[in-house]
Amino acid sequence: MTITNEIGWKFDNSYESLPDLFFSKIKVNPVESPKLIVLNESVANMLGLSVDALQGNAGVEVFAGNNVPEGGSGIAQAYAGHQFGNFTMLGDGRALLVGEQISPNGERYDIQLKGSGRTPYSRGGDGRATLGPMLREYIISEAMHGLGIPTTRSLAVVTTGEDVLREGLLPGAIMSRVASSHLRFGTFQFATQWGDMEKLHALADYAMKRHSPELDEGDYLGLFRKVMERQAELIARWQLVGFIHGVMNTDNMTISGETIDYGPCAFMDEYDPATVFSSIDVQGRYSYENQPRIGGWNLARFAEALVPLLDPEQERAVELAQEQLYEFSNLYKAHWLAGMRAKLGLFGEESSDEALVQGLLDIMKENKADFTNTFRELTLGKLGEKPEFQEWHSKWQERLGRQPESAEAVRELMQKSNPSVIARNHRVEAALEAAVEHGNYGVMENLVKVLQNPYAYTDEQEDYCVAPGSSVTAGYRTYCGT
């Protein structure tokens, strides 16, 4: 027994049962003076870990990548991916999978260190991360969790005591990321490109056992369907809160349906479907309005990787995959429209509902209305003064009048569906500046506390609901942090 076991680590590293092609064993890349900056107590409790013990030296040493706990592994995963449409070999270039923690309720979670140093897949990079992007992922992932959107989460962030060279010398940091797995579309693309049928079978069987154990053995078409259903719902949820991922490459899409990689992501303030925040997305490939289409494109690439498993006859295999893919747009649309009905307090379904929703969105775009606050004000019974809002409001009221549910039930549904607060970009930037430039983590802590309960509509949230205005949002850009 070592002190690390007092923390509560309980590892079962199933990923290492896969062929060696899919990972590389790596040694830790120690840092000299790690310091704990963030410990996410709710995640620690979910994992069955001792909060007190994690704050001690044994916990910090693990978070820093200086020590792998007893029973841990220490591997970097191999994968490929289409990055902005271009296929390339990738892999964990700055991440270490410490192990798979088994929680008290029997759930399995990857514990991965992001920024832990070079791996065989670093492609010339230093394998390190800086404090700002690691804190940003912590903030946004907690915001997404609060919104009820499937997401990876951050267990901890530590500074390394070492500077990292980017645009200048920046403080180094390592984030401990928790995920139901790190199986990506790109993992399957890698298997098809550089493996053989035996290895592709092994990966698919492993994925089914881990994420779709209800499927019959060998039901690879069922596996694809499950992944497609998760992606349709996930992207619809993004759209419903104005979230823009920013880098929907196939290596950033998980088969678990969790949101992963919070580099150039952001939430939209003024409603404009063409909104792009990522500094590297110069063509607008991953704009807000394109996310559903790119979701389908990514699924097509995933389907291509699975084709050898679907049928011995390639033509038939492609036909089976295409039959499933044709359903994606309908699945997405169903989730999106159901979500929009809830945002407007609509029970049941009427054929004119989609036109009612689109009418509101058109008015919002024309008037540069704030996406989140428009729905928040509708929830609170407030109405825009412009004539076009008045006309739309009358149609909405007529629709509400045709359903038997009470005004109170409508209000409850809307409040559960329309967040009062989101991780607004100017608030996130202010929190990061205070933390990185001044060592003040209080701004971030207060922000995260509010974001963890976005549907509360409490008085203390009021200041966080204020939109920044065009002068603040104009030209706002986000960066990958690599």
C-alpha positions as CSV (number, residue, x, y, z in Angstrom):
1,M,0.0,0.0,0.0
2,T,1.3,3.4,-0.9
3,I,0.0,6.8,0.1
4,T,-1.6,7.2,-3.3
5,N,-4.1,4.4,-2.5
6,E,-5.4,6.5,0.4
7,I,-6.7,8.9,-2.3
8,G,-9.0,6.2,-3.6
9,W,-7.5,5.3,-6.9
10,K,-9.1,2.2,-8.3
11,F,-7.8,1.5,-11.8
12,D,-8.7,-1.1,-14.4
13,N,-6.9,-0.3,-17.6
14,S,-8.9,-2.0,-20.2
15,Y,-7.5,0.1,-23.1
16,E,-4.2,-1.7,-22.8
17,S,-6.0,-5.0,-23.8
18,L,-6.0,-3.6,-27.4
19,P,-3.2,-4.3,-29.8
20,D,0.0,-2.3,-29.2
21,L,-0.7,-0.3,-32.4
22,F,-3.3,1.8,-30.6
23,F,-1.0,3.3,-27.9
24,S,2.5,3.8,-26.7
25,K,3.8,3.3,-23.2
26,I,5.5,6.4,-22.0
27,K,7.6,7.5,-19.1
28,V,6.5,10.5,-17.0
29,N,8.0,13.9,-17.8
30,P,8.5,15.3,-14.3
31,V,8.2,18.9,-13.4
32,E,10.1,20.5,-10.5
33,S,7.6,22.6,-8.5
34,P,4.0,21.7,-9.2
35,K,1.3,23.7,-7.4
36,L,-2.4,22.8,-7.2
37,I,-4.6,25.6,-8.6
38,V,-7.9,24.0,-9.1
39,L,-9.5,20.9,-7.5
40,N,-12.9,20.1,-8.7
41,E,-14.5,18.6,-5.6
42,S,-17.7,17.4,-7.3
43,V,-15.7,15.4,-9.9
44,A,-13.5,14.0,-7.2
45,N,-16.5,12.8,-5.2
46,M,-18.0,11.3,-8.4
47,L,-14.8,9.3,-8.9
48,G,-14.7,8.2,-5.3
49,L,-11.6,10.1,-4.5
50,S,-10.6,11.7,-1.2
51,V,-10.7,15.5,-1.6
52,D,-8.3,16.0,1.4
53,A,-5.8,13.5,0.1
54,L,-5.8,14.9,-3.4
55,Q,-4.7,18.2,-2.0
56,G,-1.7,16.7,-0.4
57,N,1.7,16.0,-2.0
58,A,0.6,12.6,-3.3
59,G,-2.3,14.0,-5.2
60,V,-0.4,16.9,-6.7
61,E,2.4,14.6,-7.8
62,V,-0.1,12.6,-9.9
63,F,-1.7,15.7,-11.3
64,A,1.7,17.0,-12.3
65,G,2.6,13.8,-14.1
66,N,5.5,13.1,-11.7
67,N,4.0,9.9,-10.4
68,V,1.6,7.3,-11.8
69,P,-0.5,5.8,-8.9
70,E,-0.3,2.1,-8.1
71,G,-2.4,0.3,-10.7
72,G,-2.2,3.1,-13.2
73,S,-0.8,2.8,-16.7
74,G,0.8,5.8,-18.4
75,I,0.1,5.6,-22.2
76,A,-0.4,7.9,-25.1
77,Q,-3.2,7.0,-27.5
78,A,-2.7,6.8,-31.2
79,Y,-5.4,8.2,-33.6
80,A,-5.7,10.0,-36.9
81,G,-8.2,12.6,-38.1
82,H,-9.5,15.0,-40.7
83,Q,-8.3,18.5,-39.5
84,F,-10.2,21.1,-41.5
85,G,-10.9,18.4,-44.1
86,N,-7.3,17.2,-44.4
87,F,-6.5,13.7,-43.2
88,T,-3.4,13.2,-41.1
89,M,-1.8,10.9,-38.5
90,L,-2.1,12.4,-35.0
91,G,-2.1,10.9,-31.5
92,D,-1.8,12.2,-27.9
93,G,1.0,14.7,-28.5
94,R,0.8,16.2,-25.1
95,A,-1.3,13.9,-23.0
96,L,-0.8,10.9,-20.7
97,L,-3.6,8.5,-19.9
98,V,-3.0,7.7,-16.3
99,G,-5.6,5.0,-16.1
100,E,-9.3,4.2,-16.0
101,Q,-10.8,5.0,-12.6
102,I,-13.8,2.8,-11.5
103,S,-16.2,5.0,-9.6
104,P,-18.2,3.9,-6.6
105,N,-21.3,3.2,-8.8
106,G,-19.2,1.1,-11.2
107,E,-18.8,3.6,-14.0
108,R,-15.4,3.8,-15.8
109,Y,-13.7,7.1,-16.4
110,D,-10.4,7.9,-18.2
111,I,-8.0,10.1,-16.2
112,Q,-5.8,11.9,-18.7
113,L,-3.2,14.5,-18.0
114,K,-3.2,17.3,-20.7
115,G,0.1,19.1,-21.0
116,S,2.2,16.4,-19.4
117,G,5.1,16.5,-21.9
118,R,6.4,14.9,-25.1
119,T,5.1,11.6,-26.5
120,P,5.9,9.7,-29.7
121,Y,3.1,11.6,-31.3
122,S,4.2,15.1,-30.4
123,R,5.2,15.9,-34.0
124,G,8.0,18.3,-33.0
125,G,5.9,20.0,-30.2
126,D,7.0,20.4,-26.6
127,G,4.1,18.4,-25.2
128,R,3.4,21.1,-22.7
129,A,0.4,23.4,-22.0
130,T,0.0,26.9,-20.6
131,L,-2.2,28.0,-17.7
132,G,-4.7,30.1,-19.6
133,P,-6.0,27.4,-22.0
134,M,-6.1,24.8,-19.2
135,L,-8.2,27.1,-17.0
136,R,-10.4,27.9,-20.0
137,E,-11.2,24.2,-20.5
138,Y,-12.0,23.9,-16.8
139,I,-14.4,26.9,-17.0
140,I,-16.1,25.9,-20.2
141,S,-16.5,22.2,-19.4
142,E,-18.1,23.1,-16.0
143,A,-20.4,25.5,-17.8
144,M,-21.4,22.7,-20.3
145,H,-22.0,20.3,-17.4
146,G,-24.2,22.8,-15.7
147,L,-26.2,23.2,-18.9
148,G,-26.8,19.4,-19.0
149,I,-24.7,18.9,-22.1
150,P,-22.5,15.7,-22.2
151,T,-18.9,16.8,-21.7
152,T,-15.5,15.8,-20.5
153,R,-14.7,17.5,-17.2
154,S,-11.6,18.8,-15.4
155,L,-10.6,17.2,-12.1
156,A,-7.7,19.5,-11.4
157,V,-5.3,22.0,-12.8
158,V,-1.7,22.4,-11.5
159,T,1.0,24.9,-12.5
160,T,4.3,23.3,-13.2
161,G,6.7,26.1,-12.1
162,E,8.1,26.1,-15.6
163,D,7.7,28.5,-18.4
164,V,6.4,27.4,-21.8
165,L,7.3,29.2,-25.0
166,R,4.3,30.2,-27.2
167,E,3.9,33.8,-28.4
168,G,6.2,34.5,-25.4
169,L,7.1,32.8,-22.1
170,L,3.9,31.7,-20.4
171,P,3.3,29.8,-17.1
172,G,3.1,26.1,-17.7
173,A,0.2,24.0,-16.5
174,I,-1.3,20.5,-16.6
175,M,-5.0,19.7,-16.5
176,S,-6.5,16.4,-15.4
177,R,-9.3,15.6,-17.8
178,V,-12.0,13.1,-17.0
179,A,-13.9,11.4,-19.8
180,S,-16.1,8.3,-20.2
181,S,-13.4,7.4,-22.8
182,H,-11.1,9.1,-25.3
183,L,-12.3,6.9,-28.2
184,R,-12.6,9.2,-31.2
185,F,-13.8,9.0,-34.8
186,G,-10.1,9.4,-35.6
187,T,-9.2,6.3,-33.5
188,F,-11.2,4.2,-36.0
189,Q,-9.8,6.1,-39.0
190,F,-6.3,5.3,-37.7
191,A,-7.2,1.6,-37.3
192,T,-8.5,1.4,-40.9
193,Q,-5.6,3.3,-42.4
194,W,-2.7,1.7,-40.5
195,G,-4.1,-1.5,-39.0
196,D,-5.7,-4.6,-40.4
197,M,-9.1,-6.3,-40.1
198,E,-8.1,-8.1,-36.9
199,K,-7.2,-4.8,-35.2
200,L,-10.2,-3.0,-36.5
201,H,-12.4,-5.8,-35.1
202,A,-10.7,-5.6,-31.8
203,L,-11.2,-1.8,-31.6
204,A,-14.9,-2.0,-32.6
205,D,-15.6,-4.9,-30.1
206,Y,-13.9,-2.9,-27.4
207,A,-15.9,0.2,-28.2
208,M,-19.2,-1.7,-28.2
209,K,-18.4,-3.3,-24.8
210,R,-17.5,0.0,-23.3
211,H,-20.2,2.3,-24.7
212,S,-23.0,0.1,-26.1
213,P,-22.9,-3.2,-24.2
214,E,-26.6,-3.7,-25.0
215,L,-25.7,-4.5,-28.7
216,D,-25.4,-8.0,-29.9
217,E,-21.8,-9.2,-30.6
218,G,-20.7,-8.1,-34.1
219,D,-23.5,-5.6,-34.6
220,Y,-21.2,-2.9,-36.0
221,L,-24.0,-1.2,-37.9
222,G,-25.8,-0.9,-34.5
223,L,-22.6,0.7,-33.1
224,F,-22.6,3.3,-35.9
225,R,-26.3,4.0,-35.3
226,K,-25.7,4.6,-31.5
227,V,-22.8,6.9,-32.2
228,M,-24.9,8.8,-34.8
229,E,-27.8,9.2,-32.4
230,R,-25.5,10.6,-29.7
231,Q,-23.9,13.1,-32.1
232,A,-27.3,14.3,-33.4
233,E,-28.5,15.0,-29.8
234,L,-25.2,16.5,-28.8
235,I,-24.9,19.0,-31.7
236,A,-28.6,19.9,-31.3
237,R,-27.9,20.8,-27.6
238,W,-24.9,22.9,-28.7
239,Q,-27.2,24.9,-31.1
240,L,-29.9,25.4,-28.5
241,V,-27.5,27.3,-26.2
242,G,-25.5,29.1,-28.9
243,F,-22.3,27.1,-28.3
244,I,-19.7,27.0,-31.1
245,H,-17.1,24.3,-30.8
246,G,-14.7,25.8,-33.2
247,V,-12.6,22.8,-34.1
248,M,-14.9,19.9,-35.1
249,N,-12.2,17.8,-36.6
250,T,-12.8,14.0,-36.6
251,D,-10.2,13.6,-33.9
252,N,-12.3,15.8,-31.6
253,M,-15.5,13.9,-32.0
254,T,-16.0,11.1,-29.4
255,I,-18.0,8.0,-29.9
256,S,-19.4,8.5,-26.4
257,G,-21.1,11.7,-27.5
258,E,-19.3,13.9,-25.0
259,T,-18.0,17.3,-25.9
260,I,-14.2,17.3,-25.9
261,D,-11.4,19.8,-26.6
262,Y,-12.3,23.3,-25.5
263,G,-9.6,25.2,-27.4
264,P,-11.2,27.8,-29.7
265,C,-14.8,27.3,-28.5
266,A,-17.1,30.1,-27.4
267,F,-20.7,31.0,-26.8
268,M,-22.5,33.3,-29.2
269,D,-23.7,36.7,-27.9
270,E,-25.5,38.4,-30.7
271,Y,-27.4,35.9,-32.9
272,D,-25.7,35.5,-36.2
273,P,-25.7,32.0,-37.8
274,A,-22.4,32.7,-39.5
275,T,-20.5,33.4,-36.3
276,V,-17.0,32.0,-36.1
277,F,-14.6,32.6,-33.2
278,S,-11.7,30.4,-34.0
279,S,-8.6,32.3,-35.2
280,I,-7.7,29.4,-37.5
281,D,-11.1,28.9,-39.1
282,V,-10.6,31.5,-41.8
283,Q,-13.2,29.8,-44.1
284,G,-15.9,29.5,-41.5
285,R,-16.0,25.7,-41.9
286,Y,-17.0,25.3,-38.2
287,S,-19.3,28.3,-37.9
288,Y,-22.5,28.0,-35.8
289,E,-24.7,27.3,-38.7
290,N,-22.4,24.7,-40.2
291,Q,-22.1,22.5,-37.1
292,P,-25.0,20.2,-38.0
293,R,-23.7,19.7,-41.5
294,I,-20.1,19.1,-40.3
295,G,-21.5,16.6,-37.8
296,G,-22.9,14.6,-40.7
297,W,-19.7,15.0,-42.7
298,N,-17.7,13.6,-39.7
299,L,-20.1,10.7,-39.3
300,A,-19.5,9.9,-43.0
301,R,-15.8,9.6,-42.3
302,F,-16.5,7.4,-39.3
303,A,-18.8,5.2,-41.4
304,E,-16.0,4.9,-44.0
305,A,-13.7,3.5,-41.3
306,L,-16.3,1.0,-40.3
307,V,-17.1,-0.2,-43.9
308,P,-14.8,-3.2,-43.7
309,L,-16.8,-4.5,-40.8
310,L,-20.3,-3.9,-42.1
311,D,-20.4,-6.5,-44.9
312,P,-17.9,-8.7,-46.8
313,E,-19.2,-7.1,-50.0
314,Q,-17.9,-3.5,-50.1
315,E,-20.8,-2.2,-52.2
316,R,-23.3,-3.6,-49.8
317,A,-21.4,-2.3,-46.8
318,V,-21.4,1.2,-48.3
319,E,-25.1,0.9,-49.0
320,L,-25.8,-0.1,-45.4
321,A,-23.8,2.9,-44.1
322,Q,-25.5,5.3,-46.4
323,E,-28.9,4.1,-45.3
324,Q,-28.0,5.0,-41.8
325,L,-26.4,8.3,-42.6
326,Y,-29.5,9.6,-44.4
327,E,-31.2,9.5,-41.1
328,F,-28.8,11.9,-39.4
329,S,-30.4,15.1,-40.5
330,N,-33.8,13.9,-39.4
331,L,-32.5,12.8,-36.0
332,Y,-30.7,16.2,-35.5
333,K,-33.8,18.1,-36.6
334,A,-36.0,16.2,-34.3
335,H,-33.8,17.0,-31.3
336,W,-33.3,20.6,-32.3
337,L,-37.0,21.3,-32.8
338,A,-38.0,19.5,-29.6
339,G,-35.5,21.7,-27.8
340,M,-36.8,24.8,-29.4
341,R,-40.3,23.9,-28.5
342,A,-39.3,23.6,-24.9
343,K,-37.4,27.0,-25.0
344,L,-40.7,28.6,-26.1
345,G,-42.9,26.6,-23.7
346,L,-44.6,24.6,-26.3
347,F,-46.1,21.3,-25.3
348,G,-47.2,18.9,-28.0
349,E,-46.5,19.4,-31.7
350,E,-48.0,21.5,-34.4
351,S,-46.9,21.6,-38.0
352,S,-46.4,25.4,-37.8
353,D,-44.0,25.2,-34.9
354,E,-40.8,25.2,-37.0
355,A,-42.0,28.3,-38.9
356,L,-42.7,30.0,-35.5
357,V,-39.2,29.3,-34.3
358,Q,-37.6,30.3,-37.5
359,G,-39.6,33.6,-37.5
360,L,-38.1,34.5,-34.1
361,L,-34.6,33.6,-35.2
362,D,-34.9,35.7,-38.3
363,I,-36.0,38.7,-36.2
364,M,-33.1,38.1,-33.8
365,K,-30.6,38.1,-36.6
366,E,-32.1,41.2,-38.2
367,N,-32.0,43.1,-34.9
368,K,-28.6,41.6,-33.6
369,A,-30.5,40.4,-30.6
370,D,-28.6,38.6,-27.8
371,F,-29.2,34.8,-28.2
372,T,-29.4,33.8,-24.5
373,N,-31.0,37.0,-23.3
374,T,-33.8,36.9,-25.9
375,F,-35.0,33.5,-24.6
376,R,-34.4,34.6,-21.0
377,E,-36.6,37.6,-21.4
378,L,-39.3,35.6,-23.0
379,T,-39.1,33.3,-20.0
380,L,-39.5,36.2,-17.7
381,G,-42.4,37.6,-19.6
382,K,-40.5,40.5,-21.1
383,L,-41.0,41.7,-24.7
384,G,-38.9,43.5,-27.2
385,E,-40.2,46.9,-28.3
386,K,-39.7,46.6,-32.0
387,P,-42.9,46.0,-34.1
388,E,-41.6,42.8,-35.6
389,F,-41.2,41.3,-32.1
390,Q,-44.7,42.4,-31.2
391,E,-46.1,40.7,-34.3
392,W,-44.2,37.5,-33.6
393,H,-45.2,37.6,-29.9
394,S,-48.9,37.6,-30.9
395,K,-48.4,34.4,-33.0
396,W,-46.6,32.8,-30.1
397,Q,-49.4,33.7,-27.7
398,E,-51.9,32.2,-30.1
399,R,-49.9,29.0,-30.2
400,L,-49.7,28.9,-26.4
401,G,-53.4,29.5,-26.2
402,R,-54.1,26.3,-28.1
403,Q,-52.5,24.0,-25.5
404,P,-54.1,23.0,-22.3
405,E,-51.1,23.5,-20.1
406,S,-51.2,26.3,-17.5
407,A,-49.1,29.5,-17.7
408,E,-47.1,28.2,-14.7
409,A,-46.3,24.9,-16.5
410,V,-45.2,26.9,-19.5
411,R,-42.9,29.1,-17.4
412,E,-41.4,26.0,-15.7
413,L,-40.6,24.4,-19.0
414,M,-39.1,27.5,-20.4
415,Q,-36.9,28.1,-17.3
416,K,-35.6,24.5,-17.4
417,S,-34.8,25.0,-21.1
418,N,-33.4,28.6,-21.2
419,P,-30.2,29.3,-19.2
420,S,-30.1,32.6,-17.4
421,V,-26.3,32.6,-17.7
422,I,-23.7,31.2,-20.0
423,A,-19.9,31.4,-20.1
424,R,-19.9,34.7,-21.9
425,N,-16.6,35.4,-23.6
426,H,-15.9,38.7,-21.8
427,R,-16.5,37.1,-18.5
428,V,-14.2,34.1,-19.3
429,E,-11.5,36.5,-20.5
430,A,-11.7,38.6,-17.4
431,A,-11.4,35.5,-15.2
432,L,-8.4,34.2,-17.2
433,E,-6.6,37.6,-17.1
434,A,-7.1,37.9,-13.3
435,A,-5.8,34.4,-12.8
436,V,-2.9,34.3,-15.3
437,E,-1.7,37.9,-15.1
438,H,-2.4,38.7,-11.4
439,G,-2.7,35.4,-9.6
440,N,-6.3,36.2,-8.6
441,Y,-8.4,33.1,-8.9
442,G,-11.4,34.5,-7.1
443,V,-12.9,35.9,-10.3
444,M,-12.8,32.5,-11.9
445,E,-14.2,30.8,-8.8
446,N,-17.2,33.1,-8.7
447,L,-17.8,32.7,-12.4
448,V,-17.7,28.9,-12.2
449,K,-20.1,28.9,-9.2
450,V,-22.7,30.8,-11.2
451,L,-22.2,28.6,-14.3
452,Q,-22.8,25.4,-12.4
453,N,-26.5,26.3,-11.9
454,P,-27.4,28.3,-15.0
455,Y,-31.2,27.7,-14.8
456,A,-31.5,29.1,-11.3
457,Y,-32.5,32.6,-12.2
458,T,-31.2,34.0,-8.9
459,D,-30.5,37.6,-8.0
460,E,-26.7,36.9,-7.8
461,Q,-26.8,35.8,-11.4
462,E,-28.1,39.2,-12.6
463,D,-24.7,40.8,-13.2
464,Y,-23.6,37.7,-15.2
465,C,-26.6,38.0,-17.5
466,V,-25.6,41.4,-18.9
467,A,-24.6,41.2,-22.6
468,P,-21.3,42.8,-23.5
469,G,-22.4,44.9,-26.5
470,S,-21.0,45.0,-30.0
471,S,-18.0,47.1,-29.1
472,V,-16.7,44.3,-26.9
473,T,-17.6,41.3,-29.1
474,A,-16.5,42.7,-32.4
475,G,-13.5,40.8,-33.7
476,Y,-13.4,38.4,-30.7
477,R,-11.1,35.4,-31.5
478,T,-10.2,32.3,-29.7
479,Y,-7.1,30.1,-30.0
480,C,-6.1,26.5,-29.7
481,G,-3.4,27.1,-27.1
482,T,-1.0,24.6,-28.7
